[in-house]
Amino acid sequence: MAGHSKWANIQHRKGRQDEKRGKIWTRVIREITVAARQSGGDLAMNPRLRLAVEKARAANMPADTVKKNIDKATGNLEGVSYEEIRYEGYGIGGAAIIVDCMTDNRVRTVAEVRHAFSKYGGNMGTEGSVAFQFKHVGQLVFAPGTNEDKVMEVALEAGVDDVLTDDDGAIEVLCAPPLFEAVKAALEAAGLKPEVAEVTMRAENTIELTGEDALRMQKLLDVIEELDDTQAVFHNAEIAS
């Protein structure tokens, strides 16, 4: 069936992330810290920590740095205590935005997020104001030209919820978050390597922005993503590059 995830938009987002590699270690360390503190430092028993460590490896983080932060979180070393907070709001043209933060100072974080929204043309909303427009899913996206029949066969065998094909040929596999690791492993074992593989908040419907609106929305997103306490930003805007 047809999907609404545009390949160009995905590549645009990846490109913006690649430009900001300097922040990735900080975000990964926070994710490792929270995951280990919540469910322990044993990778075999902690799926969230496994995903965080996988992100650390992809970002070329040294193994001893990973271990040190797991030890901090599990009490073997003294560390900072972070809490997770989600903020919601609207961007340019009514586009929905979710901002996931990890912070050791809730007052500072909410002030910075609210300031970013108000200064750059958005509006910060209340809890639940936009989250209903997104679905928490495992998402794997394959580049145009990937063998669609093979992806479909392997994915359905692995128990996914849906396989979507975009107009430009990109293939999107969606699954329940607890199945993400197993689905990814099954696809990779079949020689199918996704360009994007993550557990994410996926927009159910998108808003296309062009021209000045696209530029303003990208600026708002850039400012929010650059905040020290931001871990992830999800939105439903398709931004023309």
C-alpha positions in Angstrom: 0.0 0.0 0.0 1.1 3.6 -0.5 2.9 5.4 2.2 3.2 9.1 3.0 6.8 9.1 4.1 8.8 11.0 1.5 12.3 9.7 0.7 13.6 13.2 0.1 12.2 14.3 3.4 13.9 11.4 5.2 17.2 12.2 3.5 16.9 15.8 4.4 16.4 15.0 8.0 19.4 12.6 8.0 21.5 15.3 6.4 20.6 17.8 9.1 21.4 15.2 11.8 24.8 14.5 10.2 25.6 18.1 10.5 25.1 18.0 14.2 27.2 15.0 15.1 28.8 17.0 18.0 25.6 16.6 20.0 25.1 12.9 19.4 27.5 11.6 22.1 25.8 13.8 24.7 22.4 12.5 23.7 23.5 8.9 23.6 25.2 9.1 27.0 21.9 10.5 28.5 20.0 7.7 26.9 22.4 5.1 28.2 22.2 6.6 31.7 18.4 6.6 31.9 18.0 3.2 30.3 20.6 1.6 32.7 19.1 3.4 35.7 15.6 2.2 34.9 16.3 -1.5 34.1 19.8 -2.3 35.0 23.1 -2.5 33.2 22.7 -6.0 31.7 22.3 -5.6 28.0 20.7 -9.1 27.6 17.9 -8.0 30.0 17.5 -4.4 28.9 16.3 -3.8 25.3 16.3 0.0 25.7 19.9 -0.1 26.8 20.8 -2.4 23.9 19.5 0.1 21.5 21.3 3.0 23.2 24.6 1.1 23.1 24.0 0.3 19.4 23.6 4.1 18.8 26.8 4.7 20.7 28.7 2.2 18.5 27.3 3.8 15.4 28.6 7.1 16.7 32.0 5.6 17.2 31.9 6.1 21.0 34.7 4.2 22.8 33.6 1.0 24.7 35.1 2.3 28.0 33.0 5.5 27.7 29.9 3.4 27.3 30.8 1.2 30.3 31.6 4.2 32.5 28.2 5.7 31.9 26.4 2.4 32.5 28.4 2.1 35.8 27.4 5.7 36.8 23.7 4.9 36.1 23.7 1.7 38.0 25.4 3.2 41.1 28.9 1.9 40.6 30.1 5.5 40.0 28.7 8.8 41.0 26.7 10.5 38.2 24.1 13.1 37.4 20.4 12.2 37.7 18.3 12.9 34.6 14.5 12.8 34.2 12.6 12.4 31.0 10.1 15.1 29.9 8.0 15.4 26.8 6.8 18.8 25.5 4.3 19.3 22.7 3.4 22.2 20.5 2.7 23.7 17.1 5.1 25.0 14.5 4.6 26.9 11.3 1.4 26.3 9.4 0.0 24.3 12.4 2.6 21.5 12.0 2.7 19.3 15.2 5.9 19.0 17.1 7.0 16.7 20.0 10.2 17.4 21.9 11.6 14.7 24.1 14.1 16.0 26.7 16.4 14.6 29.4 17.3 17.1 32.1 18.7 17.6 35.5 16.8 20.9 35.8 13.1 20.8 34.8 12.6 24.6 35.3 15.5 25.5 33.0 14.4 23.1 30.3 10.8 24.1 30.1 11.8 27.8 29.9 14.2 27.1 27.1 11.7 25.0 25.1 8.9 27.6 25.6 11.3 30.4 24.5 12.3 28.6 21.3 8.7 28.0 20.3 7.6 31.6 21.0 10.6 33.3 19.4 10.6 31.3 16.2 6.9 31.3 15.3 5.5 28.3 17.2 3.2 27.8 20.1 4.0 25.4 23.0 0.9 23.4 23.9 -0.3 21.3 26.8 0.4 17.6 27.4 -1.5 15.6 24.8 -2.2 18.5 22.5 -0.4 16.9 19.5 0.7 13.5 20.6 -2.6 11.9 19.3 -1.3 12.8 15.8 1.6 10.4 16.2 2.1 6.6 16.7 4.9 5.0 18.7 6.4 2.5 16.3 9.5 0.7 15.2 10.3 2.1 11.7 12.7 0.8 9.1 13.0 2.6 5.8 14.7 1.1 2.7 16.0 3.2 -0.2 14.2 3.2 -3.6 15.3 0.3 -5.7 15.3 -2.2 -2.8 13.6 -5.5 -3.7 10.0 -4.8 -2.5 8.8 -8.4 -2.7 11.8 -9.6 -0.5 11.2 -6.9 2.1 7.5 -7.8 2.2 8.2 -11.5 2.6 10.8 -11.2 5.3 8.9 -8.4 7.2 5.6 -10.2 7.3 7.3 -13.4 8.4 8.8 -11.3 11.3 5.3 -10.1 12.4 5.4 -6.5 11.3 2.2 -4.3 11.4 2.6 -2.8 7.9 4.8 -2.4 4.8 4.3 0.8 2.9 5.7 1.8 -0.5 6.0 5.5 -1.3 5.5 7.1 -4.7 9.2 7.4 -5.2 9.9 3.8 -4.3 11.1 4.0 -0.7 9.8 1.1 1.4 8.8 1.7 5.0 8.4 -1.2 7.5 6.4 -0.5 10.7 6.2 -2.8 13.7 5.4 -2.6 17.4 8.3 -1.2 19.4 8.9 -4.5 21.3 9.4 -6.3 18.0 11.9 -3.8 16.6 15.1 -5.6 17.3 13.8 -8.9 16.0 12.4 -7.4 12.8 15.7 -5.5 12.2 17.7 -8.6 12.7 15.5 -10.7 10.4 15.7 -8.1 7.6 19.5 -7.7 8.0 20.0 -11.5 8.0 18.2 -11.5 4.7 20.7 -9.0 3.3 18.3 -6.1 3.6 19.9 -3.1 5.3 17.7 -0.2 6.1 18.7 3.4 5.6 16.7 4.4 8.7 16.1 2.1 11.6 14.6 3.5 14.9 11.9 3.4 17.4 10.1 6.7 16.8 7.0 8.8 17.0 5.6 8.6 13.5 3.2 11.2 12.2 -0.1 9.7 11.1 -0.6 12.6 8.7 1.8 15.2 7.3 1.6 18.9 6.4 3.6 20.0 3.4 5.5 23.3 3.8 7.2 25.2 1.0 9.0 28.5 0.5 9.2 30.9 3.4 7.1 28.6 5.6 9.5 25.7 5.0 12.5 27.9 5.9 10.8 29.2 9.1 9.8 25.7 10.2 13.4 24.4 9.6 14.8 27.3 11.7 12.4 26.5 14.6 13.3 22.8 14.5 17.0 23.6 14.4 16.8 25.9 17.4 14.8 23.3 19.4 17.2 20.5 18.4 20.2 22.6 19.5 18.9 23.0 23.1 21.2 21.2 25.5 18.5 19.1 27.0 16.8 18.0 23.7 17.1 14.3 23.0 14.7 14.0 20.0 12.3 16.1 18.0 9.4 14.6 16.1 7.1 16.5 13.7 4.6 16.1 10.9 6.0 18.6 8.5 7.2 17.7 5.0 9.7 20.4 4.4 10.6 21.2 0.8 14.4 21.3 0.4 
